[in-house]
């Protein structure tokens, strides 16, 4: 059973901490068994905003975890406690995968885990992170950065994106999508997607594209165009593009392309379908087209991806599992 330990100390942000608890600490064995064995680790009782938490173990227990989560650090002008930095370093040296949420990147940077690495944090703090830790390659324009054993996320909602990314690495995209649906959040936002700096995040279902997204996801095998989507949304193509930019941060065609690639990844993980079959199912047309776009977007070929991320959720006869609905 994989183990996840959440590092605790006074002065952490409660939202990011709660997101990690909800993803890794809930009993989800009815979805996948075994799930994670989750623990809170701190030197003593911890005050997090208005909440007081009692750790399960001391900080030295971080070194026994497979994954260590470091939540956001509320006062980035204050130096993190040395005992926390020592525990995070020890966990990394012991082979743990260490992930920071939001301004938790300041803790990883202070511990030296980000030296020479690309990293991110909440957009409002990226300049300060770069100033205080010039050895870190700070990227202000992404949702999260995966360096393998060290990961960092941008602020607030991006912390959920990184948590789901970790689930996807451990259990495959089908399980990650199931968890996302349970939490009523988007199943996947790529780490390279831009942080939404100037645009408000709409309430779930309270925007003009709420009905369009599931309609498109149910027709990825069809040759959809911007005009098709605009007609379904009952608006002009220009109006559609404006709403897409506001809601997703990208264009209708780029969003559609990303969904096709994501569905191709899921089929590669969960079925024995040929690349030709997957190309047809994802609206890519031919295997050649799929391979070209897949390699450009993901960085590896479909065959290499399948060998790397092959999931245990394939049906007995190698049949495709039902396409998940949002």
FENZIMO-V247346 format. One record per residue. RES is the residue in three letters. SS is DSSP state (2 for helix, 1 for strand, 0 for the rest). OMEGA is omega in whole degrees, 0 to 359 (999 if undefined). D_LAST is the distance of its C-alpha to the last C-alpha in Angstrom with 1 decimal. Layout:
res:RES ss:SS omega:OMEGA d_last:D_LAST
res:RES ss:SS omega:OMEGA d_last:D_LAST
This chain:
res:UNK ss:0 omega:179 d_last:28.5
res:UNK ss:0 omega:182 d_last:27.4
res:UNK ss:1 omega:177 d_last:28.6
res:UNK ss:1 omega:179 d_last:27.3
res:UNK ss:1 omega:180 d_last:29.7
res:UNK ss:1 omega:181 d_last:29.2
res:UNK ss:1 omega:183 d_last:32.3
res:UNK ss:0 omega:168 d_last:33.6
res:UNK ss:0 omega:178 d_last:36.3
res:UNK ss:0 omega:175 d_last:37.3
res:UNK ss:0 omega:178 d_last:35.8
res:UNK ss:1 omega:182 d_last:32.2
res:UNK ss:0 omega:188 d_last:29.2
res:UNK ss:2 omega:183 d_last:27.5
res:UNK ss:2 omega:181 d_last:23.9
res:UNK ss:2 omega:177 d_last:23.5
res:UNK ss:2 omega:181 d_last:25.4
res:UNK ss:2 omega:179 d_last:23.1
res:UNK ss:2 omega:180 d_last:19.9
res:UNK ss:2 omega:178 d_last:21.7
res:UNK ss:2 omega:182 d_last:22.8
res:UNK ss:2 omega:182 d_last:19.4
res:UNK ss:2 omega:188 d_last:17.9
res:UNK ss:2 omega:186 d_last:21.1
res:UNK ss:0 omega:178 d_last:23.1
res:UNK ss:0 omega:177 d_last:21.0
res:UNK ss:0 omega:182 d_last:21.8
res:UNK ss:0 omega:180 d_last:18.9
res:UNK ss:0 omega:175 d_last:21.2
res:UNK ss:0 omega:177 d_last:19.4
res:UNK ss:0 omega:176 d_last:16.6
res:UNK ss:0 omega:182 d_last:19.2
res:UNK ss:0 omega:11 d_last:22.9
res:UNK ss:0 omega:171 d_last:24.6
res:UNK ss:0 omega:181 d_last:22.5
res:UNK ss:0 omega:166 d_last:24.3
res:UNK ss:1 omega:192 d_last:27.6
res:UNK ss:1 omega:178 d_last:27.3
res:UNK ss:1 omega:174 d_last:30.3
res:UNK ss:1 omega:185 d_last:31.5
res:UNK ss:1 omega:178 d_last:34.5
res:UNK ss:0 omega:183 d_last:37.1
res:UNK ss:0 omega:182 d_last:40.9
res:UNK ss:0 omega:177 d_last:40.9
res:UNK ss:0 omega:188 d_last:39.1
res:UNK ss:1 omega:175 d_last:36.9
res:UNK ss:1 omega:180 d_last:36.4
res:UNK ss:1 omega:186 d_last:33.0
res:UNK ss:0 omega:178 d_last:33.1
res:UNK ss:0 omega:185 d_last:33.8
res:UNK ss:1 omega:177 d_last:32.8
res:UNK ss:1 omega:185 d_last:35.2
res:UNK ss:1 omega:176 d_last:34.0
res:UNK ss:0 omega:181 d_last:36.0
res:UNK ss:0 omega:175 d_last:35.4
res:UNK ss:0 omega:184 d_last:35.4
res:UNK ss:1 omega:174 d_last:37.5
res:UNK ss:0 omega:181 d_last:39.5
res:UNK ss:2 omega:180 d_last:38.5
res:UNK ss:2 omega:180 d_last:40.3
res:UNK ss:2 omega:179 d_last:37.6
res:UNK ss:2 omega:182 d_last:35.3
res:UNK ss:2 omega:180 d_last:37.3
res:UNK ss:2 omega:184 d_last:36.3
res:UNK ss:0 omega:173 d_last:32.5
res:UNK ss:0 omega:180 d_last:30.4
res:UNK ss:1 omega:177 d_last:28.2
res:UNK ss:1 omega:178 d_last:29.5
res:UNK ss:1 omega:177 d_last:27.4
res:UNK ss:1 omega:182 d_last:29.4
res:UNK ss:0 omega:181 d_last:27.9
res:UNK ss:0 omega:181 d_last:28.8
res:UNK ss:1 omega:191 d_last:32.6
res:UNK ss:0 omega:184 d_last:33.4
res:UNK ss:0 omega:184 d_last:36.8
res:UNK ss:0 omega:175 d_last:36.8
res:UNK ss:0 omega:181 d_last:40.5
res:UNK ss:0 omega:179 d_last:41.3
res:UNK ss:0 omega:177 d_last:41.9
res:UNK ss:0 omega:179 d_last:39.8
res:UNK ss:0 omega:183 d_last:42.0
res:UNK ss:2 omega:181 d_last:43.7
res:UNK ss:2 omega:176 d_last:42.8
res:UNK ss:2 omega:179 d_last:39.1
res:UNK ss:2 omega:180 d_last:39.7
res:UNK ss:2 omega:182 d_last:41.9
res:UNK ss:2 omega:179 d_last:39.3
res:UNK ss:2 omega:177 d_last:36.5
res:UNK ss:2 omega:182 d_last:39.0
res:UNK ss:2 omega:179 d_last:40.1
res:UNK ss:2 omega:179 d_last:36.6
res:UNK ss:2 omega:179 d_last:36.0
res:UNK ss:2 omega:179 d_last:39.4
res:UNK ss:0 omega:177 d_last:38.6
res:UNK ss:0 omega:180 d_last:35.7
res:UNK ss:0 omega:169 d_last:32.7
res:UNK ss:1 omega:186 d_last:29.7
res:UNK ss:1 omega:182 d_last:29.8
res:UNK ss:1 omega:176 d_last:27.0
res:UNK ss:1 omega:177 d_last:27.5
res:UNK ss:0 omega:177 d_last:25.2
res:UNK ss:2 omega:184 d_last:26.2
res:UNK ss:2 omega:169 d_last:30.0
res:UNK ss:2 omega:177 d_last:30.4
res:UNK ss:2 omega:178 d_last:31.2
res:UNK ss:2 omega:178 d_last:34.6
res:UNK ss:2 omega:178 d_last:35.3
res:UNK ss:2 omega:179 d_last:34.4
res:UNK ss:2 omega:179 d_last:36.6
res:UNK ss:2 omega:179 d_last:39.4
res:UNK ss:0 omega:179 d_last:39.3
res:UNK ss:0 omega:184 d_last:39.7
res:UNK ss:0 omega:182 d_last:36.5
res:UNK ss:0 omega:181 d_last:35.4
res:UNK ss:0 omega:179 d_last:38.8
res:UNK ss:0 omega:183 d_last:38.5
res:UNK ss:0 omega:172 d_last:34.7
res:UNK ss:1 omega:183 d_last:32.1
res:UNK ss:1 omega:176 d_last:30.2
res:UNK ss:0 omega:174 d_last:28.3
res:UNK ss:0 omega:178 d_last:28.1
res:UNK ss:0 omega:186 d_last:27.2
res:UNK ss:2 omega:182 d_last:28.3
res:UNK ss:2 omega:184 d_last:31.0
res:UNK ss:2 omega:183 d_last:32.7
res:UNK ss:2 omega:181 d_last:32.5
res:UNK ss:2 omega:180 d_last:36.0
res:UNK ss:2 omega:177 d_last:37.5
res:UNK ss:2 omega:179 d_last:36.0
res:UNK ss:2 omega:181 d_last:37.6
res:UNK ss:2 omega:184 d_last:40.8
res:UNK ss:2 omega:182 d_last:41.3
res:UNK ss:0 omega:184 d_last:40.2
res:UNK ss:0 omega:178 d_last:41.3
res:UNK ss:0 omega:179 d_last:40.9
res:UNK ss:0 omega:177 d_last:37.1
res:UNK ss:1 omega:186 d_last:35.4
res:UNK ss:1 omega:177 d_last:33.1
res:UNK ss:0 omega:184 d_last:30.2
res:UNK ss:0 omega:193 d_last:29.2
res:UNK ss:0 omega:183 d_last:26.5
res:UNK ss:0 omega:179 d_last:23.8
res:UNK ss:0 omega:175 d_last:21.1
res:UNK ss:1 omega:180 d_last:22.5
res:UNK ss:1 omega:180 d_last:25.2
res:UNK ss:1 omega:176 d_last:25.5
res:UNK ss:0 omega:181 d_last:29.1
res:UNK ss:0 omega:181 d_last:28.7
res:UNK ss:0 omega:179 d_last:30.5
res:UNK ss:1 omega:182 d_last:30.0
res:UNK ss:1 omega:178 d_last:26.9
res:UNK ss:1 omega:178 d_last:26.5
res:UNK ss:1 omega:172 d_last:23.8
res:UNK ss:0 omega:190 d_last:24.0
res:UNK ss:0 omega:169 d_last:23.8
res:UNK ss:0 omega:185 d_last:21.6
res:UNK ss:2 omega:179 d_last:17.9
res:UNK ss:2 omega:175 d_last:18.9
res:UNK ss:2 omega:176 d_last:20.1
res:UNK ss:2 omega:178 d_last:16.6
res:UNK ss:2 omega:181 d_last:15.8
res:UNK ss:2 omega:178 d_last:19.0
res:UNK ss:2 omega:178 d_last:18.4
res:UNK ss:2 omega:175 d_last:15.2
res:UNK ss:2 omega:178 d_last:17.3
res:UNK ss:2 omega:177 d_last:19.9
res:UNK ss:2 omega:181 d_last:17.7
res:UNK ss:2 omega:177 d_last:16.6
res:UNK ss:2 omega:185 d_last:20.4
res:UNK ss:2 omega:190 d_last:21.4
res:UNK ss:2 omega:180 d_last:18.9
res:UNK ss:0 omega:186 d_last:17.1
res:UNK ss:2 omega:181 d_last:13.7
res:UNK ss:2 omega:179 d_last:12.2
res:UNK ss:2 omega:179 d_last:13.4
res:UNK ss:2 omega:178 d_last:12.4
res:UNK ss:2 omega:178 d_last:8.7
res:UNK ss:2 omega:178 d_last:9.3
res:UNK ss:2 omega:180 d_last:11.2
res:UNK ss:2 omega:179 d_last:8.9
res:UNK ss:2 omega:178 d_last:6.4
res:UNK ss:2 omega:182 d_last:9.9
res:UNK ss:2 omega:180 d_last:11.0
res:UNK ss:0 omega:176 d_last:8.4
res:UNK ss:0 omega:178 d_last:8.8
res:UNK ss:0 omega:184 d_last:7.8
res:UNK ss:0 omega:181 d_last:7.9
res:UNK ss:0 omega:166 d_last:11.0
res:UNK ss:0 omega:184 d_last:13.7
res:UNK ss:0 omega:182 d_last:16.8
res:UNK ss:0 omega:180 d_last:19.8
res:UNK ss:0 omega:179 d_last:21.8
res:UNK ss:0 omega:184 d_last:19.8
res:UNK ss:0 omega:170 d_last:22.1
res:UNK ss:0 omega:180 d_last:22.3
res:UNK ss:0 omega:188 d_last:21.8
res:UNK ss:0 omega:188 d_last:25.4
res:UNK ss:0 omega:185 d_last:26.3
res:UNK ss:0 omega:177 d_last:23.0
res:UNK ss:0 omega:177 d_last:21.6
res:UNK ss:0 omega:183 d_last:18.0
res:UNK ss:0 omega:173 d_last:16.5
res:UNK ss:0 omega:180 d_last:15.5
res:UNK ss:0 omega:177 d_last:11.8
res:UNK ss:0 omega:184 d_last:11.4
res:UNK ss:0 omega:177 d_last:15.1
res:UNK ss:0 omega:188 d_last:15.4
res:UNK ss:0 omega:183 d_last:16.1
res:UNK ss:0 omega:185 d_last:13.0
res:UNK ss:2 omega:180 d_last:10.4
res:UNK ss:2 omega:183 d_last:10.3
res:UNK ss:2 omega:184 d_last:11.1
res:UNK ss:2 omega:179 d_last:8.2
res:UNK ss:2 omega:178 d_last:6.1
res:UNK ss:2 omega:179 d_last:9.7
res:UNK ss:2 omega:183 d_last:10.7
res:UNK ss:2 omega:177 d_last:8.1
res:UNK ss:0 omega:184 d_last:9.5
res:UNK ss:0 omega:182 d_last:12.9
res:UNK ss:0 omega:179 d_last:13.5
res:UNK ss:0 omega:181 d_last:16.6
res:UNK ss:0 omega:181 d_last:18.1
res:UNK ss:0 omega:184 d_last:20.5
res:UNK ss:0 omega:176 d_last:18.6
res:UNK ss:0 omega:176 d_last:20.7
res:UNK ss:2 omega:179 d_last:20.6
res:UNK ss:2 omega:177 d_last:22.4
res:UNK ss:2 omega:181 d_last:19.9
res:UNK ss:2 omega:180 d_last:17.1
res:UNK ss:2 omega:180 d_last:19.8
res:UNK ss:2 omega:179 d_last:20.8
res:UNK ss:2 omega:180 d_last:17.4
res:UNK ss:2 omega:180 d_last:17.1
res:UNK ss:0 omega:177 d_last:20.8
res:UNK ss:0 omega:178 d_last:22.3
res:UNK ss:0 omega:179 d_last:24.6
res:UNK ss:2 omega:180 d_last:23.6
res:UNK ss:2 omega:179 d_last:25.4
res:UNK ss:2 omega:178 d_last:23.6
res:UNK ss:2 omega:180 d_last:20.2
res:UNK ss:2 omega:180 d_last:21.3
res:UNK ss:2 omega:179 d_last:22.5
res:UNK ss:2 omega:179 d_last:19.2
res:UNK ss:2 omega:180 d_last:17.3
res:UNK ss:2 omega:181 d_last:20.0
res:UNK ss:2 omega:188 d_last:19.7
res:UNK ss:2 omega:186 d_last:16.0
res:UNK ss:2 omega:182 d_last:15.3
res:UNK ss:0 omega:182 d_last:19.0
res:UNK ss:0 omega:182 d_last:19.2
res:UNK ss:0 omega:178 d_last:19.8
res:UNK ss:2 omega:182 d_last:17.6
res:UNK ss:2 omega:179 d_last:19.0
res:UNK ss:2 omega:177 d_last:18.7
res:UNK ss:2 omega:179 d_last:15.0
res:UNK ss:2 omega:179 d_last:14.7
res:UNK ss:2 omega:180 d_last:17.1
res:UNK ss:2 omega:179 d_last:15.2
res:UNK ss:2 omega:177 d_last:12.0
res:UNK ss:2 omega:179 d_last:14.6
res:UNK ss:2 omega:180 d_last:16.3
res:UNK ss:2 omega:179 d_last:13.4
res:UNK ss:2 omega:176 d_last:12.7
res:UNK ss:2 omega:178 d_last:16.5
res:UNK ss:2 omega:181 d_last:16.7
res:UNK ss:2 omega:179 d_last:14.5
res:UNK ss:2 omega:177 d_last:16.6
res:UNK ss:2 omega:181 d_last:19.7
res:UNK ss:2 omega:193 d_last:19.0
res:UNK ss:2 omega:180 d_last:18.1
res:UNK ss:0 omega:173 d_last:20.2
res:UNK ss:0 omega:181 d_last:23.7
res:UNK ss:0 omega:177 d_last:22.9
res:UNK ss:0 omega:178 d_last:25.3
res:UNK ss:2 omega:176 d_last:24.6
res:UNK ss:2 omega:180 d_last:25.5
res:UNK ss:2 omega:180 d_last:23.0
res:UNK ss:2 omega:178 d_last:20.2
res:UNK ss:2 omega:179 d_last:21.5
res:UNK ss:2 omega:183 d_last:21.2
res:UNK ss:2 omega:182 d_last:17.7
res:UNK ss:0 omega:178 d_last:16.5
res:UNK ss:0 omega:180 d_last:18.7
res:UNK ss:0 omega:177 d_last:21.3
res:UNK ss:0 omega:184 d_last:24.0
res:UNK ss:0 omega:178 d_last:26.4
res:UNK ss:2 omega:180 d_last:26.6
res:UNK ss:2 omega:179 d_last:28.9
res:UNK ss:2 omega:179 d_last:26.4
res:UNK ss:2 omega:182 d_last:23.6
res:UNK ss:2 omega:182 d_last:26.1
res:UNK ss:2 omega:182 d_last:27.3
res:UNK ss:2 omega:181 d_last:24.0
res:UNK ss:2 omega:180 d_last:22.7
res:UNK ss:2 omega:180 d_last:26.0
res:UNK ss:2 omega:184 d_last:26.1
res:UNK ss:2 omega:187 d_last:22.6
res:UNK ss:2 omega:179 d_last:22.5
res:UNK ss:0 omega:177 d_last:26.3
res:UNK ss:0 omega:179 d_last:26.9
res:UNK ss:0 omega:176 d_last:27.0
res:UNK ss:2 omega:181 d_last:24.4
res:UNK ss:2 omega:178 d_last:27.0
res:UNK ss:2 omega:179 d_last:27.7
res:UNK ss:2 omega:182 d_last:24.1
res:UNK ss:2 omega:180 d_last:23.8
res:UNK ss:2 omega:184 d_last:27.0
res:UNK ss:2 omega:189 d_last:26.0
res:UNK ss:2 omega:182 d_last:22.5
res:UNK ss:0 omega:185 d_last:22.8
res:UNK ss:0 omega:177 d_last:20.7
res:UNK ss:0 omega:187 d_last:22.0
res:UNK ss:0 omega:178 d_last:19.1
res:UNK ss:0 omega:178 d_last:20.4
res:UNK ss:0 omega:185 d_last:21.3
res:UNK ss:0 omega:181 d_last:25.0
res:UNK ss:0 omega:180 d_last:25.7
res:UNK ss:0 omega:181 d_last:23.6
res:UNK ss:0 omega:179 d_last:21.1
res:UNK ss:0 omega:173 d_last:17.6
res:UNK ss:0 omega:180 d_last:15.0
res:UNK ss:0 omega:179 d_last:12.4
res:UNK ss:0 omega:181 d_last:9.7
res:UNK ss:0 omega:177 d_last:6.6
res:UNK ss:0 omega:180 d_last:3.8
res:UNK ss:0 omega:999 d_last:0.0
